[in-house]
Amino acid sequence: MGNYLSKLEHIRCFIFDVDGVLTDGKVLALASGEQARSFLVKDGYGIERALLAGYTVAIISGGHQEGVAKRLSFLHIKHIHLGVKNKVEVFTNLCTELNIAPHQVLYMGDDWPDAEVMQLAGLPCCPADATQEIKEIADYVSSYKGGEGCVRDVIEKVMKVQGTWRKMEGERINN
């Protein structure tokens, strides 16, 4: 693991994979064909705080389920890229579109499809239960597992270092 502390102050954008990061990676196969996932509310709260403080939050995921898309939209994430075959291309296009340098991006992934894009990000991170290959790429391995608070962990770390993690009473993103 590299020294991630010095990189926290430069982060302006959080990019997350879904399965194994925002969820625990388990899929509940329903009779309807929907493959349901479970999201942690504390991760959602962290995302809300980041958005309110002016950070960009984006999703790049190979999976695509309608329920996942609805949850991410409910969280007011504007940059949602599901069903992605080439994560590097989407990452590069997002950086250009948002005028954000790769060193200003924290990317959190958990498995081999995230490896190449993690190597482009300024702060590659992963959950505690990521694959060994991904842990070796990550500058920071959260003590929390995927779907169990790893997203909130990295958002809170960045925002506390930058002085933007504060209680904003009464401030909520309007639904």
C-alpha positions as CSV (number, residue, x, y, z in Angstrom):
1,M,0.0,0.0,0.0
2,G,1.3,3.4,-0.9
3,N,1.1,6.5,1.2
4,Y,-2.5,7.5,0.7
5,L,-2.6,10.3,3.4
6,S,-0.8,12.9,1.2
7,K,-3.2,12.2,-1.6
8,L,-6.4,12.8,0.3
9,E,-6.1,16.6,0.1
10,H,-6.2,16.5,-3.8
11,I,-9.4,14.5,-4.2
12,R,-12.3,16.3,-6.0
13,C,-14.1,13.3,-7.4
14,F,-15.1,9.9,-6.1
15,I,-15.7,7.1,-8.6
16,F,-17.1,3.8,-7.3
17,D,-17.8,0.3,-8.7
18,V,-21.1,-1.1,-7.6
19,D,-21.0,-4.9,-6.9
20,G,-18.5,-5.6,-4.1
21,V,-18.1,-1.9,-3.3
22,L,-21.5,-0.3,-2.8
23,T,-22.9,-3.7,-2.3
24,D,-21.5,-6.8,-0.6
25,G,-21.3,-8.5,-4.0
26,K,-24.1,-11.0,-3.3
27,V,-27.0,-11.2,-5.7
28,L,-30.5,-12.3,-4.7
29,A,-32.1,-13.9,-7.8
30,L,-35.8,-13.2,-7.7
31,A,-38.5,-15.1,-9.7
32,S,-39.2,-11.9,-11.6
33,G,-35.7,-12.0,-13.1
34,E,-34.5,-9.1,-11.0
35,Q,-31.1,-9.6,-9.4
36,A,-31.5,-7.6,-6.2
37,R,-28.6,-6.0,-4.3
38,S,-28.4,-4.6,-0.8
39,F,-27.0,-1.1,-0.2
40,L,-25.9,0.4,3.2
41,V,-27.6,3.6,4.2
42,K,-24.4,4.9,5.8
43,D,-22.7,4.8,2.5
44,G,-25.6,6.7,1.0
45,Y,-25.3,9.3,3.7
46,G,-21.6,9.7,2.9
47,I,-22.4,10.2,-0.8
48,E,-25.0,12.8,0.1
49,R,-22.5,14.7,2.3
50,A,-19.9,14.6,-0.5
51,L,-22.4,15.9,-3.1
52,L,-23.6,18.7,-0.8
53,A,-20.0,19.8,-0.2
54,G,-19.5,20.1,-4.0
55,Y,-17.6,16.9,-4.8
56,T,-18.4,14.9,-7.9
57,V,-19.5,11.3,-7.3
58,A,-19.6,8.9,-10.3
59,I,-20.3,5.2,-10.9
60,I,-18.6,3.0,-13.3
61,S,-19.9,-0.6,-13.2
62,G,-20.0,-3.6,-15.6
63,G,-23.3,-4.7,-14.1
64,H,-26.7,-3.2,-15.0
65,Q,-29.9,-3.8,-13.1
66,E,-32.8,-1.4,-13.0
67,G,-33.0,-1.5,-9.2
68,V,-29.3,-0.5,-9.0
69,A,-29.9,2.4,-11.4
70,K,-32.9,3.6,-9.4
71,R,-31.0,3.5,-6.1
72,L,-28.1,5.5,-7.6
73,S,-30.5,8.0,-9.0
74,F,-32.2,8.3,-5.7
75,L,-28.8,9.2,-4.2
76,H,-28.6,12.1,-6.7
77,I,-25.6,10.7,-8.5
78,K,-25.6,12.3,-11.9
79,H,-22.7,10.4,-13.5
80,I,-24.0,6.8,-13.6
81,H,-22.3,4.4,-16.1
82,L,-23.7,0.9,-15.9
83,G,-23.1,-2.0,-18.3
84,V,-19.6,-0.7,-19.0
85,K,-17.2,-2.9,-21.0
86,N,-14.3,-0.5,-21.0
87,K,-13.9,1.2,-17.6
88,V,-10.7,3.0,-18.7
89,E,-12.5,4.7,-21.6
90,V,-15.4,5.9,-19.3
91,F,-12.9,7.1,-16.7
92,T,-10.9,9.1,-19.2
93,N,-14.0,10.6,-20.7
94,L,-15.4,11.5,-17.3
95,C,-12.1,13.3,-16.4
96,T,-12.3,15.3,-19.6
97,E,-16.0,16.1,-19.3
98,L,-15.6,17.2,-15.7
99,N,-12.3,18.9,-16.2
100,I,-10.8,16.8,-13.4
101,A,-7.2,15.5,-13.5
102,P,-6.8,11.8,-12.8
103,H,-4.7,12.6,-9.6
104,Q,-7.9,14.3,-8.2
105,V,-9.9,11.1,-8.5
106,L,-10.4,8.5,-5.8
107,Y,-11.5,5.2,-7.4
108,M,-12.7,2.3,-5.4
109,G,-13.0,-1.2,-6.9
110,D,-12.9,-4.7,-5.7
111,D,-12.0,-7.1,-8.4
112,W,-10.0,-7.6,-11.6
113,P,-12.2,-5.5,-13.9
114,D,-11.2,-2.5,-11.8
115,A,-7.5,-3.1,-12.0
116,E,-6.6,-1.0,-15.0
117,V,-8.7,2.0,-14.1
118,M,-7.4,1.9,-10.5
119,Q,-3.9,2.4,-11.9
120,L,-5.0,5.6,-13.6
121,A,-6.7,7.2,-10.5
122,G,-4.8,9.4,-8.1
123,L,-6.0,7.4,-5.1
124,P,-6.9,3.8,-5.9
125,C,-8.8,2.2,-3.0
126,C,-10.6,-1.0,-2.2
127,P,-12.8,-2.7,0.4
128,A,-11.3,-5.0,3.0
129,D,-12.7,-8.0,1.1
130,A,-11.3,-7.1,-2.3
131,T,-9.3,-9.7,-4.2
132,Q,-5.6,-9.9,-3.4
133,E,-4.6,-8.5,-6.8
134,I,-6.7,-5.4,-6.2
135,K,-5.3,-5.0,-2.6
136,E,-1.8,-4.9,-4.1
137,I,-2.8,-2.1,-6.5
138,A,-4.7,0.0,-3.9
139,D,-3.0,2.8,-2.0
140,Y,-5.7,2.4,0.7
141,V,-7.5,-0.7,1.8
142,S,-10.6,0.2,3.9
143,S,-11.1,-1.8,7.1
144,Y,-14.7,-2.1,5.9
145,K,-16.0,-4.7,3.5
146,G,-17.9,-4.0,0.3
147,G,-21.5,-3.0,1.1
148,E,-20.6,-2.6,4.8
149,G,-19.3,1.0,5.0
150,C,-16.1,1.2,2.8
151,V,-17.6,4.0,0.7
152,R,-18.5,6.1,3.7
153,D,-15.0,5.3,5.1
154,V,-13.1,6.8,2.1
155,I,-15.5,9.8,1.7
156,E,-15.3,10.7,5.3
157,K,-11.4,10.4,5.3
158,V,-11.1,12.8,2.3
159,M,-13.7,15.3,3.7
160,K,-12.1,15.4,7.2
161,V,-8.7,16.0,5.8
162,Q,-10.1,18.8,3.6
163,G,-12.2,20.2,6.4
164,T,-15.5,19.7,4.5
165,W,-16.9,16.9,6.8
166,R,-19.2,18.8,9.1
167,K,-22.7,18.4,10.3
168,M,-25.0,20.4,8.0
169,E,-28.2,20.5,10.0
170,G,-31.3,20.6,8.0
171,E,-29.4,20.4,4.7
172,R,-30.6,17.6,2.5
173,I,-30.6,17.1,-1.3
174,N,-34.2,17.6,-2.4
175,N,-35.9,14.5,-3.8
